[in-house]
Amino acid sequence: MIALIAMPVFVLFSVVNGLIPGDASAGISQVDATAGVVVGGAEPLAPGHFTVSQGFGCTVLSAEPKPPRGYTCPPDAAHHGFVWFHTGIDLAAAAGLPVFAVAPGSIHVVESTVGFGIHILLTPPSQQGPQVTYLYGHLSEVAVLDGDVVRAGDPIGYVGTTGNSSGPHLHFEVDVGGVPVNPCATFPSGYLVPAGVAAEGCLAWAI
């Protein structure tokens, strides 16, 4: 059963579309399906100004953490080295490119020299079901203040390479009830470049 958990402009995808976690043997991975996955028209960066540099989920990159609760890595026997986990999707873009709110909500600004560096947590108003939070990582600077309330489409920061980062990019993450879910589901059709990323479900081990 799929529960409504996000803003009215969003709908939810089903397990058969491969974005809500399902059978580990299929590599789709394994968040509790009751959490659901938000899908819709999210555009954290302007279309055509970025490329996907790392997908979501099990990865060979040892700089990433171990899988969070509900996930199993490696995803299958063919990817035995994919034992770490990337909790979002990395969008490589020019430093200073504006970053936009994908939903209305409240802003929490975190300034750090490690991890996600300067990053923003965008939390939509609470609705029935698990809380959804959007994370924007490795920003060069922010365009909002901690505690601000923003509308969808408002500029909130700028692409950077702060924290643990090897180059300018946006780490975009969607957490549902404190658990990262596949952010591929939030983007409109045709948004991601290269297009094959979406075809592979945005999974790091499949791209």
TORDREN-465746 format. One line per field, with one value per atom (N, C-alpha, C): residue number from 1; x, y, z; atom name; residue in one letter. Coordinates in steps of 0.1 Angstrom, whole numbers. Example, Ala and Ser with C-alpha at 12.3 -4.5 7.8 and 13.67 -1.06 7.14 Angstrom:
2
i <- [1  1  1  2  2  2]
x <- [132  123  132  128  137  129]
y <- [-57  -45  -33  -22  -11  0]
z <- [78  78  78  71  71  79]
at <- [N  CA  C  N  CA  C]
aa <- [A  A  A  S  S  S]
% end
This chain:
207
i <- [1  1  1  2  2  2  3  3  3  4  4  4  5  5  5  6  6  6  7  7  7  8  8  8  9  9  9  10  10  10  11  11  11  12  12  12  13  13  13  14  14  14  15  15  15  16  16  16  17  17  17  18  18  18  19  19  19  20  20  20  21  21  21  22  22  22  23  23  23  24  24  24  25  25  25  26  26  26  27  27  27  28  28  28  29  29  29  30  30  30  31  31  31  32  32  32  33  33  33  34  34  34  35  35  35  36  36  36  37  37  37  38  38  38  39  39  39  40  40  40  41  41  41  42  42  42  43  43  43  44  44  44  45  45  45  46  46  46  47  47  47  48  48  48  49  49  49  50  50  50  51  51  51  52  52  52  53  53  53  54  54  54  55  55  55  56  56  56  57  57  57  58  58  58  59  59  59  60  60  60  61  61  61  62  62  62  63  63  63  64  64  64  65  65  65  66  66  66  67  67  67  68  68  68  69  69  69  70  70  70  71  71  71  72  72  72  73  73  73  74  74  74  75  75  75  76  76  76  77  77  77  78  78  78  79  79  79  80  80  80  81  81  81  82  82  82  83  83  83  84  84  84  85  85  85  86  86  86  87  87  87  88  88  88  89  89  89  90  90  90  91  91  91  92  92  92  93  93  93  94  94  94  95  95  95  96  96  96  97  97  97  98  98  98  99  99  99  100  100  100  101  101  101  102  102  102  103  103  103  104  104  104  105  105  105  106  106  106  107  107  107  108  108  108  109  109  109  110  110  110  111  111  111  112  112  112  113  113  113  114  114  114  115  115  115  116  116  116  117  117  117  118  118  118  119  119  119  120  120  120  121  121  121  122  122  122  123  123  123  124  124  124  125  125  125  126  126  126  127  127  127  128  128  128  129  129  129  130  130  130  131  131  131  132  132  132  133  133  133  134  134  134  135  135  135  136  136  136  137  137  137  138  138  138  139  139  139  140  140  140  141  141  141  142  142  142  143  143  143  144  144  144  145  145  145  146  146  146  147  147  147  148  148  148  149  149  149  150  150  150  151  151  151  152  152  152  153  153  153  154  154  154  155  155  155  156  156  156  157  157  157  158  158  158  159  159  159  160  160  160  161  161  161  162  162  162  163  163  163  164  164  164  165  165  165  166  166  166  167  167  167  168  168  168  169  169  169  170  170  170  171  171  171  172  172  172  173  173  173  174  174  174  175  175  175  176  176  176  177  177  177  178  178  178  179  179  179  180  180  180  181  181  181  182  182  182  183  183  183  184  184  184  185  185  185  186  186  186  187  187  187  188  188  188  189  189  189  190  190  190  191  191  191  192  192  192  193  193  193  194  194  194  195  195  195  196  196  196  197  197  197  198  198  198  199  199  199  200  200  200  201  201  201  202  202  202  203  203  203  204  204  204  205  205  205  206  206  206  207  207  207]
x <- [9  0  9  5  13  6  14  8  12  3  6  15  27  36  41  37  44  34  40  32  22  11  1  7  18  23  30  32  39  29  33  26  36  31  40  41  53  55  53  50  48  60  60  71  74  64  67  74  75  83  98  101  115  121  113  119  116  106  104  111  118  127  119  125  119  128  129  137  151  159  173  181  176  182  181  171  170  178  185  194  186  173  166  168  171  174  162  164  156  151  148  141  127  122  108  99  92  83  71  68  58  62  75  79  75  74  71  82  81  91  84  88  82  87  77  81  74  79  72  81  81  87  99  107  118  129  134  145  154  164  173  183  186  194  187  191  184  187  177  180  190  198  209  222  223  235  243  241  248  248  256  256  257  251  252  266  272  286  286  275  274  260  255  242  239  228  223  226  229  229  243  244  256  267  279  290  303  314  327  335  330  338  339  351  352  351  351  349  334  325  311  309  298  296  290  289  282  267  260  246  238  228  219  210  202  192  183  179  170  176  189  196  206  209  219  228  241  251  261  266  264  250  246  232  229  240  238  252  253  265  275  270  278  286  282  288  293  301  306  314  320  328  320  307  299  293  302  298  296  298  295  283  279  265  265  260  259  244  242  228  220  226  219  224  222  227  236  247  257  255  252  250  262  271  283  279  283  279  290  289  298  297  308  308  300  291  283  270  267  254  243  232  222  215  211  204  190  180  166  159  150  141  132  131  122  108  106  93  93  81  80  84  90  93  103  107  116  131  140  154  162  171  181  195  203  216  226  235  246  259  268  281  292  299  308  320  332  343  345  337  338  324  324  311  305  292  285  289  299  303  292  291  280  268  258  246  233  222  209  200  192  181  168  160  147  136  128  118  104  96  82  74  62  53  49  48  45  31  30  18  17  5  4  14  20  31  45  55  69  73  82  86  96  94  103  113  126  136  145  148  157  170  181  195  202  208  216  230  240  253  264  275  287  285  276  274  286  288  298  293  281  274  259  252  238  232  219  212  200  200  189  195  186  191  185  191  186  173  162  149  140  145  137  127  115  105  106  107  108  97  96  86  94  87  93  98  110  116  124  124  132  147  156  171  174  182  186  201  208  223  230  243  251  260  261  270  284  290  304  311  321  329  334  325  329  327  334  333  342  338  345  340  347  343  355  355  366  364  353  350  336  334  320  309  300  288  277  265  255  252  253  248  233  224  210  204  198  194  179  172  158  157  154  152  137  132  118  118  113  114  128  137  151  159  153  160  161  174  175  168  161  154  160  157  162  157  166  161  157  160  156  142  134  119  114  122  118  118  126  129  119  115  106  114  106  111  120  132  141  150  149  157  172  174  188  196  209  218  230  235  230  217  209  196  196  207  208  208  211  211  197  187  173  169  173  170  175  186  192  186  177  171  180  190  199  207  208  216  231  239  253  260  255  262  258  247  242  246  251  254  267]
y <- [-12  0  12  22  34  46  53  63  77  86  100  107  112  117  131  137  149  159  170  181  177  185  181  180  187  186  173  165  152  140  130  117  107  95  84  73  67  56  43  33  20  11  0  -9  -14  -16  -21  -12  1  10  10  2  1  11  21  31  30  23  20  7  5  -6  -19  -29  -42  -53  -63  -75  -71  -75  -72  -79  -90  -97  -90  -81  -72  -60  -58  -46  -33  -33  -21  -15  -24  -21  -17  -15  -21  -12  0  8  2  3  -2  4  -4  1  9  8  17  32  34  48  55  48  54  62  67  75  87  99  110  111  114  117  129  135  147  156  169  178  185  179  185  189  201  206  214  207  215  223  220  228  230  241  244  233  228  217  220  210  212  218  220  227  218  205  195  182  173  159  151  139  130  124  126  121  109  107  95  92  80  76  73  68  64  50  47  33  27  14  6  11  13  18  12  13  9  19  31  42  41  39  36  49  60  73  74  66  67  58  60  52  38  30  17  19  9  11  15  24  27  16  17  7  5  -8  -12  -15  -12  -15  -26  -33  -44  -42  -42  -41  -52  -58  -55  -59  -53  -55  -69  -75  -88  -95  -107  -115  -109  -102  -97  -84  -78  -65  -67  -77  -80  -69  -60  -49  -37  -37  -25  -26  -23  -26  -13  -1  12  17  29  34  49  53  68  71  80  83  93  98  107  106  116  116  129  127  138  144  157  165  174  170  179  191  203  215  226  237  248  254  257  264  277  279  292  291  279  278  278  285  286  272  270  258  262  254  258  249  254  246  238  225  217  216  222  222  233  238  248  241  249  244  253  248  255  251  260  259  257  247  246  246  256  257  251  243  236  240  246  250  241  233  224  223  219  218  203  194  180  175  162  156  164  168  176  190  195  208  218  229  238  232  229  222  227  224  229  217  217  207  215  210  217  207  212  203  209  202  206  206  213  212  197  194  180  176  164  159  145  138  125  116  107  98  103  96  100  113  120  133  132  141  142  153  151  161  160  172  173  179  172  177  182  194  200  201  193  193  199  203  208  222  230  243  252  262  272  283  286  295  294  300  299  312  312  324  326  319  319  319  322  322  310  305  294  298  289  292  299  303  309  299  304  296  300  290  293  286  291  285  276  267  259  268  265  273  285  288  299  294  304  301  300  290  288  287  285  284  283  279  279  266  260  248  252  242  244  231  231  218  218  223  223  209  207  194  183  171  160  159  166  168  169  162  162  172  180  189  195  206  213  204  202  194  196  192  192  178  175  162  165  158  160  147  148  136  138  127  127  117  122  113  112  101  98  91  98  92  89  98  96  86  80  70  76  75  80  71  77  70  74  67  69  83  93  106  107  96  96  98  94  95  109  118  132  140  136  144  141  152  150  142  136  129  137  132  139  149  150  160  156  143  139  137  141  139  132  121  115  107  105  100  85  78  65  63  74  73  70  77  75  61  57  44  33  35  25  27  36  38  47  54  62  55  42  34  34  37  39  27  15  3  -1  5  1  11  22  33  31]
z <- [0  0  0  -8  -9  -2  7  15  9  9  5  16  12  22  18  7  3  -2  -8  -12  -23  -25  -35  -49  -52  -66  -68  -58  -59  -59  -66  -65  -60  -59  -54  -64  -65  -74  -67  -74  -68  -69  -62  -62  -76  -84  -97  -106  -103  -111  -106  -96  -93  -84  -79  -71  -56  -53  -39  -36  -25  -23  -24  -30  -32  -29  -38  -36  -37  -27  -27  -39  -43  -54  -67  -68  -80  -79  -67  -65  -63  -62  -61  -47  -37  -23  -15  -3  7  18  15  25  28  40  43  33  25  15  20  33  38  38  37  37  24  13  0  -5  -17  -24  -31  -28  -34  -49  -58  -72  -76  -87  -92  -100  -98  -107  -101  -92  -85  -95  -94  -102  -93  -86  -77  -84  -96  -105  -118  -125  -138  -148  -155  -165  -175  -178  -189  -184  -171  -165  -156  -157  -148  -155  -150  -153  -140  -141  -129  -128  -116  -114  -105  -97  -89  -86  -87  -84  -70  -67  -53  -50  -38  -33  -32  -34  -32  -41  -36  -44  -40  -48  -45  -38  -37  -32  -17  -11  3  11  5  12  17  11  15  28  35  47  43  54  52  50  45  42  55  54  65  67  78  82  70  68  58  44  43  30  32  21  20  9  11  1  3  -7  -21  -26  -37  -42  -48  -53  -59  -60  -64  -64  -75  -85  -95  -92  -80  -76  -62  -59  -46  -39  -47  -41  -37  -40  -38  -24  -14  0  8  1  7  2  6  3  1  -11  -14  -12  -2  2  -6  -17  -25  -40  -48  -61  -63  -70  -72  -85  -86  -98  -100  -109  -112  -120  -115  -121  -118  -125  -123  -109  -103  -90  -91  -82  -82  -88  -95  -101  -90  -92  -82  -80  -67  -63  -58  -61  -59  -49  -42  -33  -42  -39  -47  -41  -30  -23  -13  -9  1  14  23  36  44  55  64  61  64  61  74  73  84  77  80  74  84  78  86  79  87  82  88  79  83  73  78  69  65  70  66  62  58  54  42  44  34  33  41  41  44  37  39  32  40  34  41  33  37  39  49  51  49  39  36  40  49  55  52  43  41  53  53  65  68  80  84  78  73  68  73  71  75  69  77  72  76  72  76  71  79  75  63  53  42  44  42  43  30  24  13  17  14  18  5  6  -5  1  -4  1  -7  0  -6  -12  -7  -13  -10  -19  -17  -8  -8  1  0  10  10  7  2  -2  8  19  28  42  52  66  73  83  91  97  95  100  89  78  67  62  58  51  36  27  13  5  -7  -16  -26  -32  -43  -54  -58  -69  -64  -51  -46  -46  -50  -48  -34  -30  -16  -14  -24  -23  -36  -36  -48  -48  -59  -61  -56  -49  -44  -43  -35  -32  -18  -9  5  12  23  29  22  23  16  2  -7  -21  -30  -41  -51  -62  -62  -73  -71  -78  -76  -80  -71  -74  -63  -66  -56  -52  -39  -34  -30  -37  -35  -29  -17  -10  -5  -5  -1  11  23  34  38  40  44  57  67  81  85  81  85  77  67  59  44  39  25  15  5  -5  -19  -29  -42  -47  -49  -53  -68  -75  -89  -91  -81  -82  -81  -77  -75  -88  -98  -109  -121  -128  -140  -151  -160  -171  -179  -183  -191  -184  -171  -164  -162  -160  -157  -170  -169  -180  -174  -180  -192  -190  -200  -199  -194  -196  -192  -177  -170  -155  -150  -156  -152  -156  -168  -173  -163  -157  -147  -133  -132  -118  -109  -115  -107  -97  -99  -89  -92  -82  -84  -90  -86  -90  -104  -109  -123  -134  -130  -140  -146]
at <- [N  CA  C  N  CA  C  N  CA  C  N  CA  C  N  CA  C  N  CA  C  N  CA  C  N  CA  C  N  CA  C  N  CA  C  N  CA  C  N  CA  C  N  CA  C  N  CA  C  N  CA  C  N  CA  C  N  CA  C  N  CA  C  N  CA  C  N  CA  C  N  CA  C  N  CA  C  N  CA  C  N  CA  C  N  CA  C  N  CA  C  N  CA  C  N  CA  C  N  CA  C  N  CA  C  N  CA  C  N  CA  C  N  CA  C  N  CA  C  N  CA  C  N  CA  C  N  CA  C  N  CA  C  N  CA  C  N  CA  C  N  CA  C  N  CA  C  N  CA  C  N  CA  C  N  CA  C  N  CA  C  N  CA  C  N  CA  C  N  CA  C  N  CA  C  N  CA  C  N  CA  C  N  CA  C  N  CA  C  N  CA  C  N  CA  C  N  CA  C  N  CA  C  N  CA  C  N  CA  C  N  CA  C  N  CA  C  N  CA  C  N  CA  C  N  CA  C  N  CA  C  N  CA  C  N  CA  C  N  CA  C  N  CA  C  N  CA  C  N  CA  C  N  CA  C  N  CA  C  N  CA  C  N  CA  C  N  CA  C  N  CA  C  N  CA  C  N  CA  C  N  CA  C  N  CA  C  N  CA  C  N  CA  C  N  CA  C  N  CA  C  N  CA  C  N  CA  C  N  CA  C  N  CA  C  N  CA  C  N  CA  C  N  CA  C  N  CA  C  N  CA  C  N  CA  C  N  CA  C  N  CA  C  N  CA  C  N  CA  C  N  CA  C  N  CA  C  N  CA  C  N  CA  C  N  CA  C  N  CA  C  N  CA  C  N  CA  C  N  CA  C  N  CA  C  N  CA  C  N  CA  C  N  CA  C  N  CA  C  N  CA  C  N  CA  C  N  CA  C  N  CA  C  N  CA  C  N  CA  C  N  CA  C  N  CA  C  N  CA  C  N  CA  C  N  CA  C  N  CA  C  N  CA  C  N  CA  C  N  CA  C  N  CA  C  N  CA  C  N  CA  C  N  CA  C  N  CA  C  N  CA  C  N  CA  C  N  CA  C  N  CA  C  N  CA  C  N  CA  C  N  CA  C  N  CA  C  N  CA  C  N  CA  C  N  CA  C  N  CA  C  N  CA  C  N  CA  C  N  CA  C  N  CA  C  N  CA  C  N  CA  C  N  CA  C  N  CA  C  N  CA  C  N  CA  C  N  CA  C  N  CA  C  N  CA  C  N  CA  C  N  CA  C  N  CA  C  N  CA  C  N  CA  C  N  CA  C  N  CA  C  N  CA  C  N  CA  C  N  CA  C  N  CA  C  N  CA  C  N  CA  C  N  CA  C  N  CA  C  N  CA  C  N  CA  C  N  CA  C  N  CA  C  N  CA  C  N  CA  C  N  CA  C  N  CA  C  N  CA  C  N  CA  C  N  CA  C  N  CA  C  N  CA  C  N  CA  C  N  CA  C  N  CA  C  N  CA  C  N  CA  C  N  CA  C  N  CA  C  N  CA  C  N  CA  C  N  CA  C  N  CA  C  N  CA  C  N  CA  C  N  CA  C  N  CA  C  N  CA  C  N  CA  C  N  CA  C  N  CA  C  N  CA  C]
aa <- [M  M  M  I  I  I  A  A  A  L  L  L  I  I  I  A  A  A  M  M  M  P  P  P  V  V  V  F  F  F  V  V  V  L  L  L  F  F  F  S  S  S  V  V  V  V  V  V  N  N  N  G  G  G  L  L  L  I  I  I  P  P  P  G  G  G  D  D  D  A  A  A  S  S  S  A  A  A  G  G  G  I  I  I  S  S  S  Q  Q  Q  V  V  V  D  D  D  A  A  A  T  T  T  A  A  A  G  G  G  V  V  V  V  V  V  V  V  V  G  G  G  G  G  G  A  A  A  E  E  E  P  P  P  L  L  L  A  A  A  P  P  P  G  G  G  H  H  H  F  F  F  T  T  T  V  V  V  S  S  S  Q  Q  Q  G  G  G  F  F  F  G  G  G  C  C  C  T  T  T  V  V  V  L  L  L  S  S  S  A  A  A  E  E  E  P  P  P  K  K  K  P  P  P  P  P  P  R  R  R  G  G  G  Y  Y  Y  T  T  T  C  C  C  P  P  P  P  P  P  D  D  D  A  A  A  A  A  A  H  H  H  H  H  H  G  G  G  F  F  F  V  V  V  W  W  W  F  F  F  H  H  H  T  T  T  G  G  G  I  I  I  D  D  D  L  L  L  A  A  A  A  A  A  A  A  A  A  A  A  G  G  G  L  L  L  P  P  P  V  V  V  F  F  F  A  A  A  V  V  V  A  A  A  P  P  P  G  G  G  S  S  S  I  I  I  H  H  H  V  V  V  V  V  V  E  E  E  S  S  S  T  T  T  V  V  V  G  G  G  F  F  F  G  G  G  I  I  I  H  H  H  I  I  I  L  L  L  L  L  L  T  T  T  P  P  P  P  P  P  S  S  S  Q  Q  Q  Q  Q  Q  G  G  G  P  P  P  Q  Q  Q  V  V  V  T  T  T  Y  Y  Y  L  L  L  Y  Y  Y  G  G  G  H  H  H  L  L  L  S  S  S  E  E  E  V  V  V  A  A  A  V  V  V  L  L  L  D  D  D  G  G  G  D  D  D  V  V  V  V  V  V  R  R  R  A  A  A  G  G  G  D  D  D  P  P  P  I  I  I  G  G  G  Y  Y  Y  V  V  V  G  G  G  T  T  T  T  T  T  G  G  G  N  N  N  S  S  S  S  S  S  G  G  G  P  P  P  H  H  H  L  L  L  H  H  H  F  F  F  E  E  E  V  V  V  D  D  D  V  V  V  G  G  G  G  G  G  V  V  V  P  P  P  V  V  V  N  N  N  P  P  P  C  C  C  A  A  A  T  T  T  F  F  F  P  P  P  S  S  S  G  G  G  Y  Y  Y  L  L  L  V  V  V  P  P  P  A  A  A  G  G  G  V  V  V  A  A  A  A  A  A  E  E  E  G  G  G  C  C  C  L  L  L  A  A  A  W  W  W  A  A  A  I  I  I]
% end
